[in-house]
Amino acid sequence: MKSTWSARTLAALLLFLLLPCHAKAHLGIVLSREVRGPFVITVFTSSEVVRGQATDVSVLVQRRDSNEPILDAIVNFLLTPPRGSISQQADAICGQPAPMALATTSGSRDGQSMIAARREQSLNKLLYAASVNLPLAGPWELEALVRHGADSAKLTCEIPVGLPARRLDGLVPYLALPLLLVALFATNQRLRTRFQ
């Protein structure tokens, strides 16, 4: 009896640990790391950047000579949408409105958006972060503009933005209907055999 209980416990524990919802954490990826002027600039993004969903973009600014983090710089992100992309607004009656603007935008020109990155917005206080919502799929151009005292630098990289995964939420009523009909039929058959 004791070995059965421990085998069941081990199986349940393995199942719990292998579930996809627990495998996905708040891990970011290094998008780019370069030496620019007196700085070493490292750009991080969320592991999955998806169109229409908020994502974190963070920057670590370090001194080139000592790799010490610089905590009093001014960091801005200039985001340029994919070339040739056309933003399409969803029909207000038939569909959900799509987010068409970047979150925390402080300025915009020619489809570009300027966003201020701050250390207060990051869980890791060594990073300058901003939460952005990119409304189009494709390769976005990110320019991280760093200024500290009289020194300034710019790092340019690309953020690949994918399409959101298709969800089964809208199909649940259609998938549940056959199960409901089978359950009703089974209940009907059981009641018929009981009262015959």
ABEGO torsion letter per residue (X at the ends): XAAAAAAAAAAAAAAAAABAAAABBBBBBBABBBBBEABBBBBBBBABBBBGBBBBBBBBBBBAAAGBBBAABBBBBBBBBBBGBBBBBBBAAABBBBBABBBGBABBBGGBBBBBBBAAABABAABBBBBBBBABBEBBBBBBBBBBEABBBBBBBBBBBBBBBBBAAAAAAAAAAAAAAAAAAAAAAAAAAAAX
